[in-house]
Amino acid sequence: MRQRLAPGAEIDAATPDEVEQRIKAALDRHQQTNRRSEKNAVQLDGTGSGTGKFALSRLYDAELERVTVTGAANGLVQIYANNPNSGTDMLEVIQLGALGLYSDSFSNNIWVPAGTQIFVVCSNGTPNGQMTYNIQMQLIRVNS
């Protein structure tokens, strides 16, 4: 709809219905994506091994964006989808240094489908120590 402001001056203007539709579309987009941070502390056994896990909702796919791991000096941390004993389900491998600190974005965001269980497995970490992790992700609403 064109609206005349002054002689020779016109602008495009939205009708009240168009404004309402645009606001509704923006709110729908906002509600369909949001962020989540999954944090946990895992007790490591005498060999420095331990496993943490969490499950994604069946309503949301997730795009894993960033991971932080602490406390497992010289440990090997592996992140799996659904089966921590299957190399084909491995999503990421992190070799921690002597300080046991790691934080980085995934070089390519990792997409995982709704309902997936994520396992964070540590081996050769600090014996009887504790590993913490924080995985940041964007949740994407699954259309029903």
DSSP file (Angstrom, degrees, kcal/mol; ACC not computed):
  #  RESIDUE AA STRUCTURE BP1 BP2  ACC     N-H-->O    O-->H-N    N-H-->O    O-->H-N    TCO  KAPPA ALPHA  PHI   PSI    X-CA   Y-CA   Z-CA
    1    1 A M              0   0    0      0, 0.0    12,-3.2     0, 0.0     2,-0.4   0.000 360.0 360.0 360.0 130.6    0.0    0.0    0.0
    2    2 A R  E     -A   12   0A   0     10,-0.2     2,-0.5     8,-0.0    10,-0.2  -0.770 360.0-161.0 -94.7 138.3    1.4    3.4   -1.0
    3    3 A Q  E     -A   11   0A   0      8,-2.9     8,-2.2    -2,-0.4     2,-0.5  -0.980  13.1-135.9-123.9 130.9    0.8    6.3    1.4
    4    4 A R  E     +A   10   0A   0     -2,-0.5     6,-0.2     6,-0.2     8,-0.0  -0.733  24.1 173.6 -87.2 124.7    1.1   10.0    0.3
    5    5 A L  E     -     0   0A   0      4,-2.7    -1,-0.2    -2,-0.5     5,-0.2   0.812  68.8 -17.3 -95.3 -40.1    3.0   12.1    2.9
    6    6 A A  E >  S-A    9   0A   0      3,-1.3     3,-2.8     0, 0.0    -1,-0.4  -0.944  98.4 -55.3-156.5 165.9    3.2   15.4    0.9
    7    7 A P  T 3  S+     0   0    0      0, 0.0     3,-0.1     0, 0.0    -3,-0.0  -0.318 129.3   3.7 -53.4 121.0    2.9   16.4   -2.7
    8    8 A G  T 3  S+     0   0    0      1,-0.1     2,-0.5    -2,-0.1    -4,-0.0   0.418 110.2 104.6  83.0  -0.7    5.3   14.2   -4.6
    9    9 A A  E <   +A    6   0A   0     -3,-2.8    -4,-2.7     2,-0.0    -3,-1.3  -0.951  40.5 161.3-118.9 116.9    6.4   12.2   -1.6
   10   10 A E  E     -A    4   0A   0     -2,-0.5     2,-0.3    -6,-0.2    -6,-0.2  -0.952  13.5-171.4-130.8 151.5    5.1    8.7   -1.1
   11   11 A I  E     -A    3   0A   0     -8,-2.2    -8,-2.9    -2,-0.3     2,-0.4  -0.940  32.5-104.0-134.2 159.6    6.2    5.7    1.0
   12   12 A D  E     -A    2   0A   0     -2,-0.3     2,-0.4   -10,-0.2   -10,-0.2  -0.715  42.7-175.1 -79.8 133.7    5.3    2.1    1.2
   13   13 A A        -     0   0    0    -12,-3.2     2,-0.3    -2,-0.4    -2,-0.0  -0.980  19.7-127.9-131.8 144.7    3.2    1.5    4.3
   14   14 A A        -     0   0    0     -2,-0.4   -12,-0.0     1,-0.1    -2,-0.0  -0.672  22.1-123.0 -91.2 145.0    1.8   -1.8    5.7
   15   15 A T     >  -     0   0    0     -2,-0.3     4,-2.3     1,-0.1     5,-0.2  -0.402  33.4-103.7 -74.0 162.1   -1.8   -2.3    6.5
   16   16 A P  H  > S+     0   0    0      0, 0.0     4,-2.2     0, 0.0     5,-0.1   0.866 124.6  52.9 -55.8 -36.5   -2.6   -3.3   10.1
   17   17 A D  H  > S+     0   0    0      2,-0.2     4,-2.4     1,-0.2     5,-0.2   0.901 108.4  49.4 -65.8 -40.5   -3.2   -6.9    8.9
   18   18 A E  H  > S+     0   0    0      2,-0.2     4,-2.3     1,-0.2    -1,-0.2   0.900 110.6  50.2 -65.4 -40.0    0.2   -7.0    7.2
   19   19 A V  H  X S+     0   0    0     -4,-2.3     4,-2.4     2,-0.2    -2,-0.2   0.931 110.8  49.5 -62.1 -45.5    1.9   -5.7   10.4
   20   20 A E  H  X S+     0   0    0     -4,-2.2     4,-2.5     1,-0.2    -2,-0.2   0.909 111.0  49.7 -60.6 -43.2    0.1   -8.4   12.4
   21   21 A Q  H  X S+     0   0    0     -4,-2.4     4,-2.4     2,-0.2    -1,-0.2   0.897 110.8  49.6 -63.9 -40.6    1.2  -11.1   10.0
   22   22 A R  H  X S+     0   0    0     -4,-2.3     4,-2.1     2,-0.2    -2,-0.2   0.904 112.0  47.8 -65.9 -41.2    4.8   -9.9   10.1
   23   23 A I  H  X S+     0   0    0     -4,-2.4     4,-2.4     2,-0.2    -2,-0.2   0.925 112.2  49.6 -65.1 -44.2    4.9   -9.9   13.9
   24   24 A K  H  X S+     0   0    0     -4,-2.5     4,-2.5     1,-0.2    -2,-0.2   0.909 110.7  50.0 -61.2 -43.0    3.3  -13.3   14.0
   25   25 A A  H  X S+     0   0    0     -4,-2.4     4,-2.2     2,-0.2    -1,-0.2   0.896 110.7  49.8 -63.4 -40.5    5.9  -14.7   11.6
   26   26 A A  H  X S+     0   0    0     -4,-2.1     4,-2.3     2,-0.2    -2,-0.2   0.912 111.9  47.7 -65.1 -42.4    8.7  -13.2   13.6
   27   27 A L  H  X S+     0   0    0     -4,-2.4     4,-2.3     2,-0.2    -2,-0.2   0.894 110.3  52.5 -65.4 -39.2    7.4  -14.7   16.8
   28   28 A D  H  X S+     0   0    0     -4,-2.5     4,-1.1     2,-0.2    -2,-0.2   0.922 110.5  47.6 -61.6 -44.0    6.9  -18.1   15.1
   29   29 A R  H  X S+     0   0    0     -4,-2.2     4,-0.8     1,-0.2     3,-0.4   0.910 111.8  50.9 -63.0 -41.7   10.5  -18.1   13.9
   30   30 A H  H >< S+     0   0    0     -4,-2.3     3,-0.6     1,-0.2    -2,-0.2   0.893 110.4  48.7 -63.3 -40.3   11.7  -17.1   17.4
   31   31 A Q  H 3< S+     0   0    0     -4,-2.3    -1,-0.2     1,-0.2    -2,-0.2   0.700 105.0  60.2 -73.9 -19.2    9.8  -19.9   19.0
   32   32 A Q  H 3< S+     0   0    0     -4,-1.1   109,-3.2    -3,-0.4     2,-0.4   0.667 108.9  40.8 -86.0 -16.4   11.1  -22.5   16.6
   33   33 A T  E <<  +B  140   0B   0     -4,-0.8     2,-0.3    -3,-0.6   107,-0.2  -0.994  64.6 147.5-131.4 139.9   14.8  -21.9   17.5
   34   34 A N  E     -B  139   0B   0    105,-1.6   105,-4.0    -2,-0.4     2,-0.3  -0.952  38.0-105.6-155.9 175.4   16.5  -21.4   20.8
   35   35 A R  E     -B  138   0B   0     -2,-0.3     2,-0.3   103,-0.3   103,-0.2  -0.741  25.2-173.1-110.6 153.5   19.7  -22.2   22.6
   36   36 A R  E     -B  137   0B   0    101,-2.5   101,-2.8    -2,-0.3     2,-0.5  -0.994  11.8-156.5-143.6 146.2   20.6  -24.7   25.2
   37   37 A S  E     -B  136   0B   0     -2,-0.3     2,-0.6    99,-0.2    99,-0.2  -0.983  10.5-158.6-124.7 118.4   23.7  -25.3   27.3
   38   38 A E  E     +B  135   0B   0     97,-2.8    97,-2.5    -2,-0.5     2,-0.3  -0.875  17.2 179.2-102.4 116.0   24.1  -28.8   28.7
   39   39 A K  E     +B  134   0B   0     -2,-0.6     2,-0.3    95,-0.2    95,-0.2  -0.884   6.6 157.5-119.5 146.3   26.5  -29.0   31.7
   40   40 A N  E     -B  133   0B   0     93,-1.9    93,-2.3    -2,-0.3     2,-0.4  -0.985  31.3-137.6-161.0 156.5   27.6  -31.9   33.8
   41   41 A A  E     -B  132   0B   0     -2,-0.3     2,-0.5    91,-0.2    91,-0.2  -0.981  21.3-161.2-117.5 133.9   30.3  -33.1   36.2
   42   42 A V  E     -B  131   0B   0     89,-3.6    89,-2.6    -2,-0.4     2,-0.4  -0.966  14.4-134.4-121.0 123.8   31.5  -36.6   35.8
   43   43 A Q  E     -B  130   0B   0     -2,-0.5     2,-0.3    87,-0.2    87,-0.2  -0.619  23.1-143.0 -73.6 130.0   33.4  -38.5   38.6
   44   44 A L        -     0   0    0     85,-3.0     6,-0.2    -2,-0.4    79,-0.0  -0.734  11.9-131.7 -95.0 144.7   36.4  -40.3   37.1
   45   45 A D    >   -     0   0    0      4,-2.6    83,-2.9    -2,-0.3     3,-2.0  -0.046  43.4 -74.4 -82.7-169.9   37.4  -43.7   38.4
   46   46 A G  T 3  S+     0   0    0      1,-0.3    -1,-0.1    81,-0.3    -2,-0.0   0.660 134.1  49.9 -63.6 -17.7   40.9  -44.9   39.4
   47   47 A T  T 3  S-     0   0    0      2,-0.1    77,-0.5    79,-0.1    -1,-0.3   0.412 120.9-106.2 -98.4   0.3   42.0  -45.2   35.8
   48   48 A G  S <  S+     0   0    0     -3,-2.0    77,-2.1     1,-0.3     2,-0.3   0.738  76.8 134.7  82.3  23.6   40.7  -41.7   35.0
   49   49 A S        +     0   0    0     74,-0.2    -4,-2.6    75,-0.2    -1,-0.3  -0.805  17.7 140.7-108.8 148.4   37.7  -43.0   33.1
   50   50 A G  E     -E  122   0C   0     72,-1.9    72,-3.1    -2,-0.3     2,-0.4  -0.943  30.9-138.7-175.3 160.2   34.1  -41.8   33.3
   51   51 A T  E     -E  121   0C   0     -2,-0.3     2,-0.3    -8,-0.2    70,-0.2  -0.994  10.4-173.4-134.9 133.9   31.0  -41.1   31.2
   52   52 A G  E     -E  120   0C   0     68,-2.6    68,-3.1    -2,-0.4     2,-0.3  -0.884  14.2-179.6-115.2 154.4   28.4  -38.4   31.2
   53   53 A K  E     +E  119   0C   0     -2,-0.3     2,-0.3    66,-0.2    66,-0.2  -0.994  14.0 178.5-151.5 158.8   25.2  -38.3   29.1
   54   54 A F  E     -E  118   0C   0     64,-1.9    64,-3.4    -2,-0.3     2,-0.4  -0.970  21.6-130.7-152.7 159.2   22.1  -36.4   28.2
   55   55 A A  E     -E  117   0C   0     -2,-0.3    62,-0.2    62,-0.3     2,-0.2  -0.912  15.6-129.8-116.8 140.8   19.2  -36.8   25.9
   56   56 A L        -     0   0    0     60,-2.9     6,-0.0    -2,-0.4     5,-0.0  -0.577  36.5-100.4 -79.8 149.5   17.8  -34.3   23.4
   57   57 A S    >   -     0   0    0     -2,-0.2    58,-1.6     1,-0.1     3,-0.8  -0.310  22.7-124.6 -62.4 151.9   14.1  -33.7   23.4
   58   58 A R  T 3  S+     0   0    0     56,-0.3    56,-0.1     1,-0.2    -1,-0.1   0.551 109.5  62.6 -75.2  -6.2   12.1  -35.5   20.8
   59   59 A L  T 3  S+     0   0    0      1,-0.1    83,-3.1    82,-0.1     2,-0.4   0.616 102.1  52.6 -91.1 -13.9   10.7  -32.1   19.8
   60   60 A Y  E <   -C  141   0B   0     -3,-0.8    55,-0.4    81,-0.2    81,-0.2  -0.978  59.2-153.5-133.1 132.6   14.1  -30.6   18.8
   61   61 A D  E     -C  140   0B   0     79,-2.6    79,-2.8    -2,-0.4     2,-0.4  -0.518  31.7-142.5 -77.7 165.1   17.0  -31.4   16.5
   62   62 A A  E     -CD 139 112B   0     50,-2.8    50,-3.1    77,-0.2     2,-0.6  -0.988  17.5-153.7-136.6 147.4   20.2  -29.8   17.7
   63   63 A E  E     -CD 138 111B   0     75,-2.4    75,-2.0    -2,-0.4     2,-0.3  -0.950  24.3-141.2-116.2 107.1   23.2  -28.2   16.1
   64   64 A L  E     +CD 137 110B   0     46,-3.5    46,-1.8    -2,-0.6    73,-0.2  -0.525  29.5 168.0 -71.4 129.3   26.2  -28.5   18.5
   65   65 A E  E     +     0   0B   0     71,-2.8    41,-2.1     1,-0.3     2,-0.3   0.762  52.8  10.6-114.4 -36.7   28.1  -25.3   18.4
   66   66 A R  E     -CD 136 105B   0     70,-1.6    70,-2.6    39,-0.3     2,-0.4  -0.995  53.0-162.2-151.4 148.6   30.7  -25.2   21.2
   67   67 A V  E     -CD 135 104B   0     37,-2.5    37,-2.2    -2,-0.3     2,-0.4  -0.997   2.2-171.8-136.5 141.5   32.3  -27.5   23.8
   68   68 A T  E     -CD 134 103B   0     66,-1.8    66,-2.1    -2,-0.4     2,-0.4  -1.000   8.0-178.7-129.4 131.6   34.2  -26.8   27.0
   69   69 A V  E     +CD 133 102B   0     33,-2.9    33,-2.2    -2,-0.4     2,-0.3  -0.995   5.8 173.3-130.7 136.3   35.9  -29.5   29.0
   70   70 A T  E     +CD 132 101B   0     62,-2.2    62,-2.4    -2,-0.4    31,-0.2  -0.955  49.2  31.4-137.2 157.8   37.8  -29.1   32.3
   71   71 A G  S    S+     0   0    0     29,-1.0     2,-0.6    28,-0.4    59,-0.5   0.390  78.9 102.5  87.6  -1.3   39.5  -31.2   34.9
   72   72 A A    >   -     0   0    0     28,-0.7     3,-2.6    60,-0.1    28,-0.2  -0.587  60.8-157.1-115.1  69.4   40.7  -34.3   33.0
   73   73 A A  T 3  S-     0   0    0     -2,-0.6    25,-0.2     1,-0.3     3,-0.1  -0.178  76.0  -4.2 -53.8 131.3   44.4  -33.6   32.7
   74   74 A N  T 3  S+     0   0    0     23,-2.9    -1,-0.3     1,-0.2    24,-0.1   0.597 103.0 146.1  61.4  13.9   45.9  -35.5   29.7
   75   75 A G    <   -     0   0    0     -3,-2.6    21,-3.0    22,-0.3     2,-0.6  -0.379  50.6-130.4 -80.7 158.2   42.6  -37.2   29.2
   76   76 A L  E     -GF  95 123C   0     47,-2.9    47,-2.1    19,-0.2     2,-0.5  -0.951  25.2-165.4-105.7 120.5   41.1  -38.3   25.9
   77   77 A V  E     -GF  94 122C   0     17,-3.3    17,-3.2    -2,-0.6     2,-0.4  -0.925   5.6-174.3-112.7 128.9   37.5  -37.1   25.6
   78   78 A Q  E     -GF  93 121C   0     43,-2.9    43,-3.1    -2,-0.5     2,-0.5  -0.965  11.8-152.2-123.2 139.5   35.1  -38.5   23.0
   79   79 A I  E     -GF  92 120C   0     13,-2.7    12,-3.9    -2,-0.4    13,-1.5  -0.950  20.4-177.6-114.0 127.7   31.6  -37.3   22.2
   80   80 A Y  E     -GF  90 119C   0     39,-2.6    39,-2.2    -2,-0.5     2,-0.6  -0.845  26.0-132.7-123.7 156.3   29.2  -39.9   20.8
   81   81 A A  E    S- F   0 118C   0      8,-2.4     2,-2.0    -2,-0.3    37,-0.2  -0.967  81.8 -33.4-107.3 117.6   25.6  -39.9   19.5
   82   82 A N  S    S+     0   0    0     35,-3.9    36,-0.1    -2,-0.6    -2,-0.0  -0.224 130.6  51.9  73.7 -46.3   23.5  -42.9   20.9
   83   83 A N    >   -     0   0    0     -2,-2.0     3,-1.5     3,-0.1     6,-0.2  -0.901  53.9-171.7-131.6 106.0   26.3  -45.6   21.2
   84   84 A P  T 3  S+     0   0    0      0, 0.0    -1,-0.1     0, 0.0    -2,-0.1   0.493  88.6  58.4 -74.1   0.7   29.5  -44.8   23.0
   85   85 A N  T 3  S+     0   0    0      1,-0.0     2,-0.5     5,-0.0     3,-0.1   0.286  89.5  85.7-108.0   8.4   31.0  -48.1   21.8
   86   86 A S    X   -     0   0    0     -3,-1.5     3,-1.4     1,-0.1     4,-0.3  -0.941  60.4-157.0-118.2 119.8   30.6  -47.4   18.1
   87   87 A G  G >  S+     0   0    0     -2,-0.5     3,-1.1     1,-0.3    -1,-0.1   0.798  96.3  61.0 -60.2 -28.4   33.2  -45.6   16.1
   88   88 A T  G 3  S+     0   0    0      1,-0.2    -1,-0.3    -3,-0.1    -2,-0.0   0.687 101.6  53.2 -74.6 -15.9   30.5  -44.6   13.6
   89   89 A D  G <  S+     0   0    0     -3,-1.4    -8,-2.4    -6,-0.2     2,-0.3   0.403  81.2 118.7 -95.3   1.7   28.6  -42.8   16.3
   90   90 A M  E <   +G   80   0C   0     -3,-1.1   -10,-0.3    -4,-0.3     3,-0.1  -0.519  35.0 176.5 -72.8 130.7   31.6  -40.7   17.3
   91   91 A L  E     +     0   0C   0    -12,-3.9     2,-0.3     1,-0.4   -11,-0.2   0.764  62.5   0.3-100.9 -34.7   31.0  -36.9   16.8
   92   92 A E  E     -G   79   0C   0    -13,-1.5   -13,-2.7     2,-0.0     2,-0.4  -0.994  51.7-152.9-158.4 149.1   34.2  -35.4   18.2
   93   93 A V  E     -G   78   0C   0     -2,-0.3     2,-0.4   -15,-0.2   -15,-0.2  -0.997  13.8-174.2-127.8 133.7   37.5  -36.3   19.8
   94   94 A I  E     -G   77   0C   0    -17,-3.2   -17,-3.3    -2,-0.4     2,-0.7  -0.990  11.8-158.5-131.4 122.9   39.4  -34.0   22.1
   95   95 A Q  E     -G   76   0C   0     -2,-0.4   -19,-0.2   -19,-0.2     2,-0.2  -0.901  20.3-148.6 -99.9 113.5   42.9  -34.7   23.5
   96   96 A L        -     0   0    0    -21,-3.0     6,-0.1    -2,-0.7   -26,-0.0  -0.522   8.0-135.0 -82.3 148.4   43.4  -32.6   26.7
   97   97 A G    >   -     0   0    0      4,-0.4   -23,-2.9    -2,-0.2     3,-1.0  -0.094  42.5 -73.7 -87.0-168.5   46.8  -31.3   27.7
   98   98 A A  T 3  S+     0   0    0      1,-0.3   -25,-0.1   -25,-0.2    -2,-0.1   0.772 131.1  53.5 -62.8 -28.6   48.5  -31.3   31.1
   99   99 A L  T 3  S-     0   0    0      2,-0.1   -28,-0.4   -26,-0.1    -1,-0.3   0.706 101.1-134.3 -80.5 -18.7   46.2  -28.5   32.4
  100  100 A G    <   +     0   0    0     -3,-1.0   -29,-1.0     1,-0.2   -28,-0.7   0.830  59.4 130.5  71.2  32.1   43.0  -30.4   31.4
  101  101 A L  E     +D   70   0B   0    -31,-0.2    -4,-0.4   -30,-0.1     2,-0.3  -0.962  23.7 160.8-122.3 136.1   41.3  -27.4   29.9
  102  102 A Y  E     +D   69   0B   0    -33,-2.2   -33,-2.9    -2,-0.4     2,-0.3  -0.963   3.5 162.3-152.3 134.8   39.7  -27.2   26.5
  103  103 A S  E     +D   68   0B   0     -2,-0.3     2,-0.3   -35,-0.2   -35,-0.2  -0.905  19.6 131.3-153.6 125.1   37.2  -24.8   24.9
  104  104 A D  E     -D   67   0B   0    -37,-2.2   -37,-2.5    -2,-0.3     2,-0.2  -0.987  51.1-103.6-165.3 158.5   36.4  -24.3   21.3
  105  105 A S  E     -D   66   0B   0     -2,-0.3   -39,-0.3   -39,-0.2     2,-0.3  -0.623  49.0-101.4 -80.7 149.6   33.7  -24.0   18.7
  106  106 A F  E     -     0   0B   0    -41,-2.1     3,-0.2    -2,-0.2    -1,-0.1  -0.569  27.5-130.3 -67.8 135.4   33.2  -27.1   16.5
  107  107 A S  E    S+     0   0B   0     -2,-0.3     2,-0.4     1,-0.3    -1,-0.2   0.877 101.6  21.2 -59.7 -36.3   34.9  -26.3   13.2
  108  108 A N  E    S-     0   0B   0     -3,-0.0    -1,-0.3   -44,-0.0   -44,-0.1  -0.997 101.5-111.4-125.6 125.8   31.7  -27.4   11.5
  109  109 A N  E     -     0   0B   0     -2,-0.4     2,-0.6    -3,-0.2   -44,-0.2  -0.255  32.5-129.0 -55.0 143.4   28.6  -27.4   13.7
  110  110 A I  E     -D   64   0B   0    -46,-1.8   -46,-3.5     2,-0.0     2,-0.4  -0.871  16.0-150.7-105.0 119.0   27.4  -30.9   14.3
  111  111 A W  E     -D   63   0B   0     -2,-0.6   -48,-0.2   -48,-0.3   -50,-0.0  -0.732  16.0-179.4 -89.2 132.3   23.7  -31.6   13.6
  112  112 A V  E     -D   62   0B   0    -50,-3.1   -50,-2.8    -2,-0.4     3,-0.1  -0.996  25.8-116.8-130.8 139.8   22.0  -34.3   15.7
  113  113 A P    >   -     0   0    0      0, 0.0     3,-1.5     0, 0.0   -57,-0.2  -0.269  41.3 -81.2 -75.0 159.8   18.4  -35.5   15.3
  114  114 A A  T 3  S+     0   0    0      1,-0.2   -56,-0.3   -56,-0.1   -53,-0.2  -0.204 114.4  27.0 -53.6 144.7   15.7  -35.1   18.0
  115  115 A G  T 3  S+     0   0    0    -58,-1.6    -1,-0.2   -55,-0.4   -57,-0.2   0.416  85.6 144.6  82.1  -1.4   15.7  -37.8   20.6
  116  116 A T    <   -     0   0    0     -3,-1.5   -60,-2.9   -59,-0.3     2,-0.5  -0.439  45.5-136.7 -71.7 141.1   19.4  -38.5   20.3
  117  117 A Q  E     -E   55   0C   0    -62,-0.2   -35,-3.9    -2,-0.1     2,-0.5  -0.868  16.4-151.8 -94.6 132.0   21.4  -39.4   23.5
  118  118 A I  E     -EF  54  81C   0    -64,-3.4   -64,-1.9    -2,-0.5     2,-0.4  -0.911   8.5-163.4-106.5 127.8   24.8  -37.7   23.7
  119  119 A F  E     -EF  53  80C   0    -39,-2.2   -39,-2.6    -2,-0.5     2,-0.6  -0.927   8.4-162.4-111.8 134.8   27.6  -39.4   25.6
  120  120 A V  E     -EF  52  79C   0    -68,-3.1   -68,-2.6    -2,-0.4     2,-0.5  -0.960  18.9-171.2-115.3 110.2   30.7  -37.6   26.8
  121  121 A V  E     -EF  51  78C   0    -43,-3.1   -43,-2.9    -2,-0.6     2,-0.4  -0.881   7.8-167.2-112.7 129.1   33.4  -40.2   27.5
  122  122 A C  E     +EF  50  77C   0    -72,-3.1   -72,-1.9    -2,-0.5     2,-0.3  -0.933   7.6 176.9-114.1 137.7   36.7  -39.6   29.2
  123  123 A S  E     + F   0  76C   0    -47,-2.1   -47,-2.9    -2,-0.4   -74,-0.2  -0.981  65.6  14.7-133.8 151.5   39.6  -42.1   29.3
  124  124 A N  S    S+     0   0    0    -77,-0.5   -76,-0.2    -2,-0.3   -75,-0.2   0.763  89.7 137.8  59.5  28.7   43.1  -41.6   30.8
  125  125 A G        -     0   0    0    -77,-2.1   -53,-0.1     1,-0.2    -1,-0.1   0.014  68.7 -44.7 -83.1-161.9   42.1  -38.5   32.7
  126  126 A T    >   -     0   0    0    -55,-0.3     3,-2.2   -78,-0.1   -78,-0.2  -0.564  69.9-113.1 -70.2 117.7   43.0  -37.6   36.3
  127  127 A P  T 3  S-     0   0    0      0, 0.0   -81,-0.3     0, 0.0   -82,-0.1  -0.279  97.2  -1.3 -55.8 132.9   42.6  -40.8   38.4
  128  128 A N  T 3  S+     0   0    0    -83,-2.9   -82,-0.1     1,-0.1   -83,-0.1   0.716 112.4 122.0  57.8  24.0   39.7  -40.4   40.9
  129  129 A G    <   -     0   0    0     -3,-2.2   -85,-3.0   -84,-0.4     2,-0.4  -0.048  61.5-108.0 -96.0-159.1   39.3  -36.8   39.6
  130  130 A Q  E     -B   43   0B   0    -59,-0.5     2,-0.4   -87,-0.2   -87,-0.2  -1.000  17.6-159.5-140.1 135.5   36.4  -35.0   38.0
  131  131 A M  E     -B   42   0B   0    -89,-2.6   -89,-3.6    -2,-0.4     2,-0.4  -0.928  10.0-165.2-110.6 138.0   35.7  -33.9   34.5
  132  132 A T  E     -BC  41  70B   0    -62,-2.4   -62,-2.2    -2,-0.4     2,-0.3  -0.929   6.2-173.4-118.6 149.8   33.2  -31.2   33.7
  133  133 A Y  E     -BC  40  69B   0    -93,-2.3   -93,-1.9    -2,-0.4     2,-0.4  -0.981  14.5-167.9-140.2 155.5   31.7  -30.4   30.3
  134  134 A N  E     -BC  39  68B   0    -66,-2.1   -66,-1.8    -2,-0.3     2,-0.6  -0.933   8.4-171.1-141.9 114.0   29.5  -27.7   28.8
  135  135 A I  E     -BC  38  67B   0    -97,-2.5   -97,-2.8    -2,-0.4     2,-0.4  -0.940   8.5-157.7-110.8 121.5   28.1  -28.3   25.3
  136  136 A Q  E     +BC  37  66B   0    -70,-2.6   -71,-2.8    -2,-0.6   -70,-1.6  -0.810  21.1 166.2-100.3 138.0   26.3  -25.3   23.8
  137  137 A M  E     -BC  36  64B   0   -101,-2.8  -101,-2.5    -2,-0.4     2,-0.5  -0.960  36.8-123.7-147.1 160.1   23.8  -25.9   21.0
  138  138 A Q  E     -BC  35  63B   0    -75,-2.0   -75,-2.4    -2,-0.3     2,-0.4  -0.941  28.7-143.1-104.4 129.4   21.0  -24.4   19.0
  139  139 A L  E     -BC  34  62B   0   -105,-4.0  -105,-1.6    -2,-0.5     2,-0.5  -0.776  10.7-160.7 -94.1 137.3   17.7  -26.3   19.2
  140  140 A I  E     -BC  33  61B   0    -79,-2.8   -79,-2.6    -2,-0.4  -107,-0.2  -0.969  22.8-119.6-123.0 117.0   15.6  -26.4   16.1
  141  141 A R  E     - C   0  60B   0   -109,-3.2     2,-0.5    -2,-0.5   -81,-0.2  -0.281  23.2-131.0 -59.3 130.4   12.0  -27.3   16.4
  142  142 A V        -     0   0    0    -83,-3.1     2,-0.2     1,-0.0    -1,-0.1  -0.713  24.2-120.0 -82.1 128.4   11.0  -30.4   14.5
  143  143 A N              0   0    0     -2,-0.5    -1,-0.0     1,-0.1   -83,-0.0  -0.512 360.0 360.0 -69.7 132.7    7.9  -29.8   12.4
  144  144 A S              0   0    0     -2,-0.2    -1,-0.1   -85,-0.0    -2,-0.0   0.420 360.0 360.0-104.0 360.0    5.1  -32.1   13.5
